[in-house]
Amino acid sequence: MYTLPKIERFNQDVLSKYHIYNSVFITLPFDSIDNTGVLLPIFTDVCDSGFKRLETPKEIVDFFSKKYMHSTSEKDKINLMFHFIQYIERQIVLFDAIEDAAFPIVNNMEGRGSLRDIKEKSDARDNKEELIEFLESFNVRTVLTAHPTQFYPGAVLGIINDLTEAIRKNDLQDIKQLLAQLGKTPFIQNEKPNPYDEAVSLIWYLENVFYNTSGEMVHYLQKNIFKGNSIQNPLIKLGFWPGGDRDGNPFVTTEITLKVAERLRTSILKCYYIEIRSLKRKLTFSGVDVLVAELEQKLYRSVFYSRGEIYITLEEFKTQLNKIKTIIIEQHQSLYLDKIDALLIRLNLFGFHFATLDIRQNSKIHDAVFNDIVTYHLKSGSDVFPANYFNLSEEEKFAVLSNAKGDLDLNDFDNEMTKSTLGSIQAIKTIQEKNGEFGANRYIISNNESALNVMETFALFRLSNWENATVDIIPLFESVDDLHNAHVIMEKLYTNPEYAKHLENRNNKQTIMLGFSDGTKDGGYLMANWSIYKAKESLTAISRKYGINAIFFDGRGGPPARGGGKTHKFYASLGPNIENNEIQITIQGQTISSNFGTLDSCRYNLENLLSAGVANQVFNKGQNELSANEKEILNQLADLGYNKYLSFKNHPKFIPYLEQMSTLKYYAKTNIGSRPSKRSKSETLDFADLRAIPFVGSWSQLKQNVPGFFGVGSALRHFEDTDQWDKVQSLYDESLFFKTLLENSMMSLAKSFFPLTAYMSKDPEFGAFWQIIYDEFLETKRLLLKIAGHTELMENYPDGKASIQIRERIVLPLLTIQQYALLRINELNKEKNPDLELVKVYEKIVTRSLFGNTNASRNSA
């Protein structure tokens, strides 16, 4: 049967259904909703036509209220705006659910990038042995983080899940009930969640999505590529940050860390228990039934009556299952063998840990903690550190740290940060004892600027009486300068005898984390991405020189400005000079729910990541290598973009613009995450302390998306102005890396809407600054369309473009309301005696509209 093109499938199964079910929503028997449902489409049209006429948000709202409202009082206007916000929030949920339900129809689940595609390509090329060898050592690690970019409370996420299922079944009665439930369910959390709350929310995805999807993927490979032979390599690994990420989060304590680890263990045991109960109904044969019942009983006690006690070890579990498997094969014609294999695969993937709980702390905190520890030793008369330690050179400190050992007691310290840092090391030990080594065996140092940062952390373990710590110490390089120096830093570590010995104990593997978000904030889009690419090449070369297998862990966010977008294409584009035996990425906020929130989307995206590794290392091995000329062009582009971005960032109005004209300060007022919006507690805004999420998110709320494109247009224009356009055109045509880089920038442009803030061009203080941004936007758009040979942005992704357009249409009133509120706040604050209560009301409007805008974009922060 003829399959409709992707855009037609989208129009049929997403767009049409949205219009149908949205009309059902309007008929719901809520007075406020009913009235809102009638007025909102009119307001949307007024916004649309108003912006086309270059009217300001204030003019648009005032025109609408005069023409369509019975009363134009400020109170009635505010009431209607709140009703609009509530209604639009629910429209976004409806659209999310419809898109999730249509995911397997719109996307070809068996097409390019799928496991089936891998198998068929391998069959056609007759290189199955090479593929098997690769799959026996390759890993995809998705690390769920608690970064606050998800604004849906748990109850709403539950409704989305149920609504998706009802839409998939076309169950109109159920859909109407769920929409009614949605209309009555609050979207706002009254209190900030604590790190444990965040962990519980994300563990839902582990239990309900990743558990099944990961197991089924490996099972498919085992049956179809490994011909039934067991895959010992855990192809898919899960990581977890809530409860372990201490960087700038004072609410993550040792107690929370241990509590989250226990919840992870209980959750995976519960998954096993449910599966064993299902097996028990099938394995009713003599000699097997008793063994299964014994497993069920031990798991039940471990989950429901444990109080931290486990009544079965992982090895016992595996041994018993393999015993059952043998009896089934030998005596019962292999009945339900598939089910046993499926459970054995999950045991191999998840053990008793489910996901590895990463510990992360900032190097600046470590410096302070280490100073405290050295001072303590010096005062106590210990000879671990020489009296002049603080005056030693880095090389001399290295020598001291290499031999530092001890048995520190956290109770000997008064400083809370010192206590909690030492406590986190003890927590890793405890977690490994209960959940196994993979429960917690990674310590990440964010803002890593030197080899000394790593050696101090290394010494902390030895000073805590853990000489051969079963822990990987992972430096996170974030700024442009740190990325440039990363290979020099790692060589200092590789040539240190004690650290080299540590790596030998860790199978000569060194995980290195690279941060897209702060790199973009620091150096702009082109420089950040190219710096990371070059850092990976330099780090690969230096690691290979010393016989170390470098593993790159990418700190990616949702939008292109934070390393998101078409992520799998980046991994497929890496050349042979970049180690790619593992793909490790952070998944956060809306990216979790939008890309991995359902069984279908999770399978599709995990398979694409796995396929990217296979393409790079097996099918296209040796390809995608950039030539010296191509690298020189990229160097020039990055430098040109960096200089343009740097002059922009250093503009005297840069910080004031973000503070006064954007929603930056409102991120701190939202109850969406346990982390503060900046690392320091100072009242003034220090750019270095500003977190990437509110930074990128604030530009997104303005619909300007600066971090995803600024400097790209200027860099490309240089080649056009100097008659060298053919060089960048050839690079775009030949390099998948460069093409993906520019395509993701196009997505940032497609989500921009400058008419929303065009009024700022006339602002006496910020008009010229706004014009700088708009000019770069226009130039970038013009040249990206030219290089792609397109007439419209995202022309080659019609379904993605259509999805963005619908979402932008839904939130257009929300954006207008937010800008109107910001304008009113500025007006009120300029009055001689400002009405502070009214200011608070408008601030609440800004915050509430911030939620909906972020949720609608799905990858805006």
Secondary structure, DSSP 8 states (H G I E B T S, - for coil): -----HHHHHIIIIIHHHHHHHHHHHTSS-HHHHHHHHHHHHHHHHHHHHHHTT--HHHHHHHHHHHH-S---HHHHHHHHHHHHHHHHHHHHHHHHHHHHHHHHHS-TTSTTSHHHHHHHHHHHT-HHHHHHHHTT-EEEEEEE--S-----HHHHHHHHHHHHHHHHT-HHHHHHHHHHHHHS--S-SS---HHHHHHHHHHHIIIIIHHHHHHHHHHHHHHTSTT----S--EEEEE-TTTB-TT-TT--HHHHHHHHHHHHHHHHHHHHHHHHHHHHH--STTTHHHHHHHHHHHHHHHHS-TT--SS-HHHHHHHHHHHHHHHHHHSTTTTHHHHHHHHHHHHHHTTTSSEE-EEEEHHHHHHHHHHHHHHHHHTT-SSS-TTGGGS-HHHHHHHHHH---B--GGG---HHHHHHHHHHHHHHHHHHHH-GGGS-EEEEET--SHHHHHHHHHHHHHBT-TT---EEEEEE-SHHHHHHHHHHHHHHHTSHHHHHHHHHTTTEEEEEEEHHHHHHHH-HHHHHHHHHHHHHHHHHHHHHTT-EEEEEEE--SSGGGT-SSHHHHHHT--TTS--SEEEEEEEHHHHHHHHSSHHHHHHHHHHHHHHHHIIIIITTT-S---HHHHHHHHHHHHHHHHHHHHHHTSTTHHHHHHHHSSGGGGGG--S-SS-SBSS--SS--GGGB-HHHHHHHHHHTT--GGGTTTHHHHHHHHHHTT-HHHHHHHHHH-HHHHHHHHHHHHHHHT--GGGGGGGGG-TTTHHHHHHHHHHHHHHHHHHHHHHT-SSTTTT-HHHHHHHHHHHHHHHHHHHHHHHHHHHHHHHHHSSS--HHHHHHHHHHHHHHHHHHHHHHSS--
